[in-house]
Amino acid sequence: SSKVIEGCAIPVLQKAIQLVATSADIFGIAIHDDHGIPEQRFNKASVVPNVVEMTFESLEQFDQWVQEQCNQPMGTHRITDGIFGIVHAGSSMLLFTCVHHLFLDRYGSFLFHEWVHRICAL
């Protein structure tokens, strides 16, 4: 499920997310055709970006799930606001966006880009 992170729920992440959300160089990006996503522009005026939050028992479970998702055919979905993902995997916490990764732990932002759009379409 997706939810919006508000207020001071996770202050450090909230600050990082808002810094990226207001960064002029990552918004207004056209997604490449070979990614299967039509051109889209992100609403910089949005105060709080959409956030997908997921929990896995381990990094291995997360890795297996990502591989399963990315091996499936992908549809095209139009997303209006910047999409961020917080993944809890065992004792690790990973933070991604579909246009720019903040913290990278073996997982590229393109893989996240694919499955975050799939999740938001469910």
N, C-alpha and C positions, 0 to 999 in steps of 0.2 A: 504494500500500500504506500501511497505517497502522502506526505504531509508537509505543511509549512512550518519551518522553525521560527519561532517568534521570541521576542524579548531576550531574556538572559538564560534561556534553557541550557545552552552550551556557549558561554561567553566568548571563548577563544575562537571556536569555529564560526560563531556568528560574525565576529569581527573579520575573520579571514574571508568568509563568504561575501560580506558586504564590500570588502576591498576589491574583490574580483568583480562583483556585480557592477561596480562603478568605474571599472577600468575601461578607458576609452578604446584600447587597442584590441579588445576581444569581442566587442559587440558589433553587429552589422556584418557578420561573416556569412558568406554564402557557402553552404555545405556542398562538397564536390559531388557530381553526379554519380561517380562510382561508389559512393557510400550508400546509395539508395535513398537519400533524403533530399527532398526538393529544397530549393533555395529558401532560406528562412532568415528572418532578422529578429534580433532579440530586443525586448522592451527594456531599455536602460532605465526607464522611469519607474519600473517596478521596485517598490521599497524593499520587499523581501522576496528573493527568488524561490521558486519551487524546489523542494528537497525530497529526494527518495531516500528512505532510511531502511536498511536491511540488516539482519543479524544471522550469522552462521556460527556453528560450534568451533570451526577451525578454518585456517587459511586454505587447507586442502579441500574442504567442502565448498568454499567460495570458488576456488579454482575450477573444481569439477562443474559447478553450476554455470560459471561463465562459459566454459567450453561447450556445454550443452546448449546454452542460449545462442552462442555465436555460430553454431553449426546448423541452426534452423534458418529457413528463408525469412527474409526481413521485408516487411511492408513499408510503405511510406506514410509518415505521420507529420503533421505540421504542429510544432510546439511554439507558443508565443513568447514564453519567458525563458530566461536562462535556467537550465536544469542542473542541479547539483546532487551528488550522491554521497551519503555517509554509509560505509559498510563496516559493521562490527564483525570481526572474524577471530574467534578465540579471544586472546588478549590484545589483538591489534585493532586499530581503527584507521580506516582508509577514507580519504576525502577526495572526490573526483568532481569534475564537471565534464559535460559532453563537448566543450570547446577548448578546455584547458585543464591540465591536471595540476593540482596544488601539491599533493604528496604522491609519490609514485613508488610502489613496492611490487615490482615485477609485472604490474598490469599497466598496459598502455591506455591512453585515453580513448583510442579508437575502439577498442573492445568495449569499454564502458559506454561509449557513444552509441554503439549498436544496441546493447541490452537495456540501457536506460530508456531509449525510445520505445522499445518493445514493452517494457513495464508500464510506461505512461499510457500506452495504447490499450492496455487490458481493461 
